[in-house]
C-alpha cells in the first residue's frame, strides 16, 4: 500500500535488511560475525575510519536485527542474528518464483506464436 503523503510504500523489516546489506562495510562485518562474535574494536580494526563512523554501521545492522550486541563491563560484543537474513532470503525466493513463472509464460507464448506463424 502506498503511503498517501510520501507516495511511497511504508517501510517493512525487509527494507531495513536490504538497506543494511547495500553497504560493503556492513556486508563484510556480517561475514566476519558469521565466524564468531567480536568486540567493536576487533570489528573496527581493519577499517580506516573514525570509530563513531564505524559504530554507525553497527547501529544500522543492529536496528534491522541482523546483529545483536551485549555489553560486559566496558566491552560491547556483537554477534550475528542470522534469523533476520531469512526474511531477505524469503523475499528473494518469492521474486525468483514470480520471475520464473513470468519467463515460463513468455516462453510458452513465443513457442505458440512461432508454431502459428505461416511458413
Wavefront OBJ file of the C-alpha trace (Angstrom):
o trace
v 0.000 0.000 0.000
v 1.307 3.444 -0.939
v 1.609 5.991 1.847
v -0.730 8.894 0.937
v 1.645 11.698 1.968
v 5.007 10.456 0.743
v 3.875 8.500 -2.323
v 5.939 5.516 -1.192
v 5.139 2.243 0.484
v 5.675 2.129 4.259
v 9.000 0.636 5.338
v 9.000 -3.054 6.127
v 11.576 -5.123 8.020
v 12.959 -6.455 4.752
v 13.549 -2.865 3.569
v 15.867 -2.251 6.526
v 17.690 -5.512 5.888
v 18.337 -4.695 2.240
v 19.364 -1.143 3.168
v 21.866 -2.598 5.644
v 23.136 -5.118 3.096
v 23.611 -2.414 0.463
v 26.848 -1.261 2.104
v 30.069 -3.276 1.544
v 31.419 -2.459 5.023
v 28.293 -3.832 6.673
v 28.310 -6.939 4.466
v 31.939 -7.551 5.425
v 31.098 -7.161 9.133
v 28.339 -9.762 8.737
v 30.761 -12.136 7.018
v 33.215 -11.745 9.886
v 30.497 -12.228 12.501
v 29.383 -15.429 10.773
v 32.634 -16.978 12.025
v 32.354 -15.785 15.622
v 31.163 -12.904 17.833
v 33.553 -9.960 18.077
v 34.040 -6.749 20.010
v 33.594 -3.317 18.470
v 37.358 -2.746 18.457
v 38.003 -6.110 16.751
v 35.392 -5.370 14.111
v 36.625 -1.805 13.537
v 40.342 -2.673 13.331
v 40.578 -3.342 9.557
v 38.816 -0.115 8.575
v 40.383 3.266 8.039
v 37.507 5.256 9.506
v 36.731 7.065 12.731
v 35.247 4.815 15.410
v 31.951 6.782 15.580
v 31.503 6.265 11.827
v 32.115 2.537 12.196
v 29.762 2.314 15.177
v 27.079 3.919 12.976
v 27.407 0.896 10.649
v 26.931 -1.432 13.618
v 23.866 0.542 14.682
v 22.295 0.091 11.227
v 22.921 -3.668 11.434
v 21.502 -3.838 14.947
v 18.461 -1.690 14.188
v 17.339 -4.003 11.373
v 18.018 -7.061 13.531
v 20.943 -8.573 11.613
v 23.203 -8.401 14.687
v 22.735 -8.372 18.444
v 25.058 -6.833 20.968
v 25.705 -7.188 24.646
v 27.883 -5.197 26.941
v 30.002 -6.813 29.639
v 31.889 -4.220 31.607
v 33.269 -1.767 29.069
v 33.312 -4.202 26.154
v 30.417 -4.412 23.695
v 30.350 -7.649 21.713
v 28.357 -8.225 18.542
v 27.044 -11.495 17.150
v 25.195 -12.407 14.002
v 21.407 -12.739 14.260
v 21.007 -14.902 11.166
v 17.255 -15.417 11.563
v 16.685 -11.938 10.077
v 18.546 -12.990 6.934
v 15.705 -15.472 6.405
v 13.365 -12.530 5.702
v 15.597 -11.388 2.853
v 16.023 -14.950 1.615
v 12.239 -15.497 1.625
v 11.655 -12.226 -0.264
v 14.258 -13.158 -2.876
v 12.761 -16.636 -3.209
v 9.306 -15.176 -3.883
v 10.772 -12.838 -6.509
v 12.652 -15.705 -8.159
v 9.460 -17.793 -8.317
v 7.471 -14.868 -9.732
v 10.017 -14.175 -12.475
v 10.446 -17.856 -13.342
v 6.682 -18.107 -13.856
v 6.657 -14.957 -15.979
v 9.523 -16.221 -18.119
v 7.834 -19.617 -18.496
v 4.662 -17.875 -19.716
v 6.693 -15.744 -22.133
v 8.473 -18.842 -23.432
v 5.148 -20.636 -23.951
v 3.722 -17.575 -25.731
v 6.736 -17.301 -28.036
v 6.622 -21.022 -28.867
v 2.910 -20.801 -29.619
v 3.424 -17.711 -31.772
v 6.198 -19.427 -33.722
v 4.011 -22.526 -34.270
v 1.063 -20.419 -35.503
v 3.205 -18.392 -37.907
v 2.517 -19.447 -41.526
v 5.599 -20.515 -43.426
l 1 2 3 4 5 6 7 8 9 10 11 12 13 14 15 16 17 18 19 20 21 22 23 24 25 26 27 28 29 30 31 32 33 34 35 36 37 38 39 40 41 42 43 44 45 46 47 48 49 50 51 52 53 54 55 56 57 58 59 60 61 62 63 64 65 66 67 68 69 70 71 72 73 74 75 76 77 78 79 80 81 82 83 84 85 86 87 88 89 90 91 92 93 94 95 96 97 98 99 100 101 102 103 104 105 106 107 108 109 110 111 112 113 114 115 116 117 118 119
